[in-house]
Amino acid sequence: MRQKAGLLFYIAIIVFIGIVIFPFLWVLLASLKAPLYLYGEYAFSIKVPAYTLENYISVFTNHPFGRYLLNSFVVGVLTMFVSISIAAFASYAVARLHFFGKTFFLGILLAVSMLPQIATLSPLFLFMQSTGLRNTYAGLVIPYTTYALPIAIWYMTTFFKQIPIELEEAAKVDGASLLGIFGRVLLPLVSPGLFTTAIIVFVDAWHEFLFALTINTKQSMMTVPVGIAMFQGEFTFPWGEISAATVTVTVPVVLLVLLFQRRIIAGLTSGAVKQ
């Protein structure tokens, strides 16, 4: 009976993994097929007369896709650094300090995180237009940081709370300043959470669409999601190019996660076991 239950469990896991992987595999195959084999009898076939890299070449030769990648990377990195820099100090204050309005501050954070993007799109657009920040990196970094800060602060606060207060008191006895304690003692201890939060913020900024579509309308300042949306013509949809661009955009994120998976897992599981 146990063997049958175990067998059914593994079968269910394999089926689940297959369902999850299927869309990614399908997009990968579509990106390698010539446009002729994307329709008709070969549309749902894995075996085609020939696979080609034509779609990948077309993405970079017929579109400024390299510029889109650069824009997304710059915006993602800037958003990550600004958000983490502010969240590190704010989360320490929330975790350690007792100040007036602390509960109100946490409530505002929750309220901001629950606001849909469409509700803030019009005022943000008018603000960016009046300040001349449209079609600039700052025009996207500011709203991205606004939405990234609540989750970054809430997430980092749990890590600061796990650090024993005795470590800070010992550092004070040794003559360390508050800023020295924060930079030399606390930040190294919360580095797993800091790193994990940075990855989450970067990925969110990497694939954001609505703000990027509205604020940066100049082609040279478009990010990857908006650039891919502009691939379609008036009467045609270049599914091969769209699939190739999708794979190209996904690969860096997958490699980033695989490269730093130990740090990410350490950050996600930190505090799971009570010490």
Buried (B, 14 or more C-beta within 10 A) or exposed (E): EEEEEEEEEEEEEEEEEEEEEEEEEEBBBBBBBBBEBBEEEBEEEEEBEEEBEBBBEBBBEEBBBEBBBBBBBBBBBBBBBBBBEBBBEBBBBBBBEEEEEEEEBBEEBEEBBEEEBEEBBEEBBEBBEEEEBBBBBBBBBBBBBBBBBBBBBBBBBBBBBBBEEEEBEEBEEEEBEEEEBBEEBBBEBBBBBBBBBBBBBBBBBBBBBBBBBBBBEEBEBBBBBBBBEEBEEEEEEBBBBBBBBBBBBBEBBEEBEEEBEEBBEBBBEBBEEEE
